[in-house]
C-alpha cells in the first residue's frame, strides 16, 4: 500500500481539444485522486520541432520545462490516438526531445491508445517507449478500439468490457509504482 500520493505526469497525445484520451484521463484522475497527484500536459503543439543540435547543449525553455516535469514525476501515463497507423507527430516530437536523456529510463509508465483501430499506433508507442527504456508491462498498456462508441459525450465509459479493462489497467499501474 502506498503511504503518500505519487506524482503522475500525463501526456495527452492528441492534437484535438476534448479528445477521447482526455476523457479517459478525466476518468483516471477521478478514480485515483486518493493515490495520485496528477499534472496533465495537453499542449504538445507548444513544443518546438525536434532539433538534435539544440537537444543536448541548448534546449529551448519549453523543452526544459517539459523534461523537468518528466523528471520530477514518479510515473508517466501517455494517452494517445492513432494517426495514420502511427503515434501522433507531436507526441513523437516530445519523446524525441528526451532521447538524449535518461528521463524515461525505468520510469513507471502507463500507455493508453484510444482510437478507431489503434493497433499499429499502440505497437509503435510501445516500441518507442521501450527504446527510451521506460518501465511498463503488458498490464500497464491498454488499447481501446472503437473508442468513440465506448465513451459518451460526458466522458463516461459506457462499455462494460472497456471499463473493466480500464480498472485492471489502473490497478496494474498502481502496482508498477510500488
N, C-alpha and C positions, 0 to 999 in steps of 0.2 A: 504494500500500500504506500502510495506517495504521501509524504509528510508536508510538502509545500507545493504550491502551484508551479508547474513548469511553464516556461515562456515558449510559445509556439509562434513561428513566423510563417504565415500562409501566403503563398504566391498564387494569384489568380492568373491563369494563362490566357484567358480570353481577352480579345480587344473590344468586346461588346460590353456595354453597361447592362446591368441586371441579367447577367448570364446564368445559365444553369449551374455552372461552377460556383458562382457567388451564392446562389440559393442553397446549394449543398453545404457550403461553408457556414452560412447562417444557421443551418440545422446543426452542424458540428459544434459551433460556438454555443448554441443553446443547450445541447446535450452534454457539453463538457465544461460548462462555466465554473463548476466547483473544483476542477482539477487543472485547468489550463488558463493562463493569461495569454491572450491572442492579439497579435498585430497582423492585420491583413494588408498586403501590398497588391493593389489592383490598378497600378498605373505603369505598366511595362512600357508604354509609349513615351514616358518621360526619360527613359534611359537612352543615351546616345548609341548609335550603331557601333558595334564592337570594333575596336582598333587595337590590334596586338601591340603596336608600338607605344601606345599610351597605357596599356593594361598594367604593366609592372611598375614603371617609374612615375608616371603622371596620370593616374586615373582621374577622370572628372569627378567633381564633388558629388553628383548624383550616384555615381558608382561607388564612391567611398561610403556613402550613407547606406546604400543597398547592401554592400558587403558587411558593414558593421551590423546591420540587422540580422543577416545570416549568422554572423559570428556570435552575437550575443544570445541567439536562440538556443534553447535546449533541444528543440526539434523543428523540423520543417515539414510543411504539407504543401504540395502542389496540386491545384485543381485546375484542370485544363480541358478544352475541347480538342478535337482532332480537326486540323485544317488540311485538306487535300492529302489525306493518308499520312500526316506528319504532325509534329507538335507545332504550335504557332511560332512564327518567326520571332516575335517579341520575347517569348519565353526562352527560346534557344539563345537569343541575344543576351539575355540576363545571365544565363548559365555560362555562356562563353566568357563573359567578363570575370567569372570566378574560376576559370580553368587553370590559370597560372597561380592559384592559391590552393590552400588545403582546407578552405572553409567548409566544404561539404564532406570531407573525409570523416568517416564514422559518425556523421551527424544522423540521428534517428529521423527517418523520412517516411512520410506517407504520400502515396501517389494515386491521385484520382483522375481518371479520364472519363468525362461525361459528354457523350456526343451521339450522333445518329448511328454511326458504326463504331468508330473509335479503336478498333483492334490494332491497326498498324501504328497509329499515333501512340497508343499505350505501350506497345512493344518498343517504339523509339524512345519514349520517355524513360523507360526502364534502362535501356542501353546507355543513354546519355548520363543518367544518374549513377549507373554502375561505373561509367568512365570517370566521373568525378569522385568516385568511391563513397557515395552516400550509403548509409546503412538502412536497408529495408528488406522486408521478407515478402513472400507471396501473399501473406495475410495482410500486409500493410500496403498492398496495391489493390485498387478497385476500378474495374471497368464497368461503366453503366452505359449500355447501348440503348438507343431509343429514348434518351433521357427526357425529351420534351413530353412524352406520354406518361412519364413516371413521377413528374413533379407538377403540381398545379401552379396557377398564377401567383398564389400567395407564398409559394416556395415550399409547401408541404409535400413530403414524399408520400404519394398516394398508391404506389405499387408495393405490396407486401414483401415480395422477394427482394426488391431493391432496399426497402427499409431494413430487412433482416441482414442483408449483406453489408449495409452501411453501419449498422450497430456492431456487427462482427469486426469490421474494419477498425472502428473506434476502440474496441476492447484490445485488439491486436496492437494498435498504435500505442495505447497506454502501457502495455507490457514492454514494448520496444524501448520506452523511455525509462524503465525502471532499472 
